[in-house]
Amino acid sequence: MENIKHCGVIVRRPQDIWEGTRTILGLAVHNYYGYLFLLNVEVEITDELQENLDWLKEMECDCFSDIEANERYGFKHMPLEKLARELKKMDLIIPFGDRNNTFDGEKI
């Protein structure tokens, strides 16, 4: 991974947000630029998740979401088209979660 500097984690299910934040924190600790992308997911905050989000902010990891309500937790709101442009800047993209699960009620 010597040529990889910018890593993005895509989270599409509410139950994966906490683990996604932990993944970004792990990357940041190893000197990668970490970015969290929430797609169609509204944050349900817990103390543990808030602690992770505080750490992400402290480690200068950017968090993006296509849902405006997530701004109250420090996410930068962007429409999907702009999020797609941000994802193209990544050296590595990690789609997080169960790939065999559903997305908006449909199999993916």
C-alpha positions as CSV (number, residue, x, y, z in Angstrom):
1,M,0.0,0.0,0.0
2,E,3.0,2.3,-0.5
3,N,1.2,4.4,-3.2
4,I,-2.0,4.7,-1.4
5,K,-2.6,7.9,0.6
6,H,-6.3,8.7,0.5
7,C,-8.7,6.0,1.6
8,G,-12.5,6.3,1.6
9,V,-15.0,4.0,3.4
10,I,-18.5,3.9,2.0
11,V,-21.3,3.0,4.6
12,R,-24.8,2.3,3.3
13,R,-26.4,0.7,6.4
14,P,-27.0,2.3,9.8
15,Q,-25.7,-0.8,11.6
16,D,-22.3,-0.3,9.9
17,I,-21.6,3.3,10.9
18,W,-19.8,2.6,14.1
19,E,-17.5,-0.1,12.5
20,G,-17.0,2.2,9.5
21,T,-15.7,5.0,11.8
22,R,-13.4,2.5,13.5
23,T,-12.0,1.5,10.2
24,I,-11.3,5.1,9.3
25,L,-9.6,5.7,12.6
26,G,-7.4,2.7,12.1
27,L,-6.3,4.0,8.7
28,A,-5.6,7.5,10.2
29,V,-3.5,6.0,12.9
30,H,-1.3,4.5,10.2
31,N,-0.9,7.9,8.5
32,Y,-3.5,7.5,5.7
33,Y,-5.9,10.2,4.9
34,G,-9.3,8.7,5.9
35,Y,-12.7,9.8,4.5
36,L,-16.1,8.5,5.6
37,F,-18.9,8.5,3.1
38,L,-22.5,7.8,4.3
39,L,-24.9,7.1,1.4
40,N,-28.6,7.2,2.2
41,V,-28.0,6.7,5.9
42,E,-29.2,9.0,8.7
43,V,-27.0,8.9,11.8
44,E,-28.5,7.7,15.1
45,I,-26.0,9.0,17.6
46,T,-24.8,7.0,20.6
47,D,-22.1,7.9,23.1
48,E,-19.7,5.4,21.5
49,L,-20.4,6.8,18.0
50,Q,-20.0,10.4,19.1
51,E,-16.6,9.5,20.6
52,N,-15.5,8.0,17.3
53,L,-16.8,11.1,15.4
54,D,-14.9,13.3,17.8
55,W,-11.7,11.3,17.2
56,L,-12.2,11.6,13.5
57,K,-12.5,15.3,13.7
58,E,-9.4,15.5,15.9
59,M,-7.5,13.4,13.4
60,E,-8.7,15.6,10.5
61,C,-10.7,12.9,8.8
62,D,-13.5,14.2,6.6
63,C,-17.0,12.8,6.9
64,F,-19.5,13.2,4.1
65,S,-23.2,12.5,3.7
66,D,-25.9,13.0,1.2
67,I,-28.4,13.5,4.0
68,E,-28.5,17.1,5.3
69,A,-29.6,16.1,8.8
70,N,-26.2,14.5,9.4
71,E,-24.5,17.9,9.4
72,R,-25.4,18.3,13.1
73,Y,-22.9,15.5,13.8
74,G,-20.1,17.1,11.8
75,F,-20.7,15.5,8.4
76,K,-20.3,17.7,5.3
77,H,-23.5,17.5,3.3
78,M,-23.0,16.9,-0.4
79,P,-25.4,15.7,-3.1
80,L,-24.6,12.3,-4.6
81,E,-23.1,13.8,-7.8
82,K,-20.5,15.7,-5.7
83,L,-19.9,12.8,-3.4
84,A,-19.1,10.7,-6.6
85,R,-16.5,13.3,-7.6
86,E,-14.9,13.1,-4.1
87,L,-14.8,9.3,-4.3
88,K,-12.9,9.6,-7.6
89,K,-10.1,11.4,-5.7
90,M,-9.5,8.3,-3.5
91,D,-6.6,5.9,-4.0
92,L,-8.6,3.2,-2.3
93,I,-12.3,2.8,-1.7
94,I,-13.7,0.3,0.8
95,P,-17.4,-0.5,0.5
96,F,-18.3,-1.4,4.0
97,G,-20.9,-3.9,5.2
98,D,-22.6,-7.0,4.0
99,R,-22.5,-7.0,0.2
100,N,-25.2,-9.6,0.1
101,N,-27.7,-7.5,2.0
102,T,-30.3,-5.2,0.6
103,F,-30.1,-1.6,-0.4
104,D,-33.4,0.4,-0.4
105,G,-35.3,-2.9,-0.3
106,E,-33.6,-4.4,-3.4
107,K,-30.9,-7.0,-3.7
108,I,-27.6,-5.7,-4.8
